[in-house]
């Protein structure tokens, strides 16, 4: 009595126990002959990929830096405009106070204050 495994081996054997190759999972000649990159080539490719990523990141950061500088310039201009506006408002307030004092004094002198 023989086992199933023995029967399979017996059918596949050729010339003194050399089994035939199984073609179920065989690869084509092109796949067998494909070039496998060396470790150095793999490292070089990784380096170039990482380098490209870093260059892109640097460009993005430089663009962001330029935008931030523009924002700072706009903020400085806005602050200067507000300072000038504040100085003008204070000047106008002082002028109004002076005019009010003059008006009040002239009303006192002319007698209009009693009404």
KENU-766297 format. One record per residue (C-alpha): x, z, y; residue in three letters. Coordinates in steps of 0.02 Angstrom, whole numbers, padded with zeros to 5 digits, always signed. Example, Ala and Ser with C-alpha at 12.3 -4.5 7.8 and 13.67 -1.06 7.14 Angstrom:
BEGIN
+00615+00390-00225ALA+00684+00357-00053SER
This chain:
BEGIN
+00000+00000+00000UNK+00069-00048+00171UNK+00030+00016+00343UNK-00039-00086+00483UNK+00123-00066+00582UNK+00225-00129+00436UNK+00113-00280+00418UNK+00131-00321+00603UNK+00320-00304+00590UNK+00322-00413+00433UNK+00225-00552+00520UNK+00337-00548+00674UNK+00504-00538+00584UNK+00622-00685+00576UNK+00790-00698+00487UNK+00831-00526+00423UNK+00723-00409+00521UNK+00740-00488+00694UNK+00567-00482+00771UNK+00505-00626+00876UNK+00488-00587+01059UNK+00315-00542+01115UNK+00249-00663+01246UNK+00107-00551+01301UNK+00203-00471+01445UNK+00341-00598+01462UNK+00403-00653+01631UNK+00439-00829+01684UNK+00617-00889+01698UNK+00602-00884+01888UNK+00552-00702+01882UNK+00696-00661+01765UNK+00819-00753+01876UNK+00758-00687+02043UNK+00891-00612+02154UNK+00884-00425+02167UNK+00952-00368+02335UNK+01102-00255+02329UNK+01097-00078+02395UNK+01196-00133+02548UNK+01070-00272+02584UNK+00926-00149+02567UNK+01012-00027+02685UNK+01047-00168+02808UNK+00865-00224+02803UNK+00806-00045+02831UNK+00929-00027+02975UNK+00870-00189+03056UNK+00688-00139+03036UNK+00721+00034+03110UNK+00824-00044+03250UNK+00680-00162+03294UNK+00558-00016+03295UNK+00672+00085+03409UNK+00695-00063+03528UNK+00507-00081+03540UNK+00489+00106+03572UNK+00624+00099+03708UNK+00534-00045+03793UNK+00371+00054+03790UNK+00457+00207+03862UNK+00539+00105+04000UNK+00371+00030+04045UNK+00293+00203+04046UNK+00437+00266+04155UNK+00407+00125+04279UNK+00221+00164+04283UNK+00258+00348+04313UNK+00374+00303+04457UNK+00236+00198+04533UNK+00116+00345+04513UNK+00241+00459+04599UNK+00259+00335+04743UNK+00070+00325+04762UNK+00057+00515+04760UNK+00193+00530+04893UNK+00104+00403+05004UNK-00061+00495+04980UNK+00021+00663+05021UNK+00101+00589+05178UNK-00067+00515+05232UNK-00151+00684+05206UNK-00013+00774+05305UNK-00036+00654+05449UNK-00225+00674+05438UNK-00207+00863+05439UNK-00089+00858+05589UNK-00212+00745+05682UNK-00358+00861+05639UNK-00260+01013+05700UNK-00214+00920+05859UNK-00396+00873+05887UNK-00451+01053+05855UNK-00324+01119+05980UNK-00385+00990+06106UNK-00566+01043+06077UNK-00520+01227+06099UNK-00430+01187+06261UNK-00576+01083+06324UNK-00697+01221+06274UNK-00596+01352+06369UNK-00589+01238+06522UNK-00776+01207+06511UNK-00812+01391+06489UNK-00701+01434+06638UNK-00781+01302+06747UNK-00954+01364+06697UNK-00903+01541+06746UNK-00838+01480+06913UNK-00991+01375+06950UNK-01115+01505+06895UNK-01191+01405+06753UNK-01144+01539+06628UNK-01289+01650+06685UNK-01420+01528+06625UNK
